[in-house]
């Protein structure tokens, strides 16, 4: 939700904002320590992060969501302007920052 808002706020600045789900239950110490069976190798998550950071294929894309290396749709609530506003207001309140 914040990705969509930030992309709008930063439009024209040259800064792009993307969301990424790098993988499911990657084989990290936290997942293994919790007794959960890893699904996605951590290397796949690293590749997804790296691609968003440096690949010319995604350069300039902003306000979008990637599921691993695939452009995808976020949950419907992420596109609800009123829900994003509530999240932004609550985040500012909880962080002690002034509302816009």
N, C-alpha and C positions, 0 to 999 in steps of 0.2 A: 504494500500500500504506500509506503514511504517512497519507494522507487518512482512511482507514477507522479507523486507530488513533487519530488525533488527534480525530476526531469523537466517538469513544467516550470519550476522556479529558476532552473539553470539554463533554460532554452536560450540559445544564442551566445552562451558563454564559452563554448568549446569543451565543456565538461559533459561527459555522458554518464548515465546512471543505469545500471542493470541489476536485476535480481537473479540469483542462481541457486538452484538445488543441485549440489555437486554429486550427490549419490545417496543411497539408502543404506544405513547401517554399515558404513565403511569399516574396514578392519583396523580400527584404532584401538588403543589401549582402553579407552572408556567403554567402547562397545563390547570388546572381548571381556573386560573386567565385569561388565554387567551380566555376562552369561548369554548375550544375544549372538545369534549366528550371523556373521557378516554376510552381506548381500553384494555390495559394490566394493571392489578393491580400491583402496585409497589412491592408487595410481590413476584410476579413472577420474576421481574427484580432482586430483591435481591437474590432470589434463584439461578438464572443464574450466577450472579457474584460470589456468595459463592462457587458454584460448581466448577467454573474454578480455584478458589483460593485454594481449599482444597481437591477436590475429586480425589481419586486414579484412577478413570476412565479416567481422562484427563491428568494425570501426564505424562510428557515427550512430550506431543504434542506441537509443536511449528510451527509458521508461518501459522497458520490456523485461520479460521473464524467460529464463532458460532452464529447462529440465535437463540437466547434464549438458550435452552439447547441442540440444535441440531447442529452437525457439518454440515456446509453448504459451498457453493461456494460464494465467494465475487463477486462483479461486475467484469466483464472480464478485465477492465482496470487495476485492482489490480495485475493481472498476467503479465502485459506488462512491460518488463524490461526497455524499453526506457522511458515509462511514469513514472515508479518509479524513474528513474534517474533524470528526469526533476523535479519531486516533491522534491526529496532530495536536488538537487542543489538550487531550489528556496527557500526551507525552510532554508537552511544554509545561503543563501544570506540575506533573510529577518530577520534572527535572528542575523546577524552580525558575525556568526561563520565562520572560514576558511573552504573552500571546501577541500574534501579529495584528 
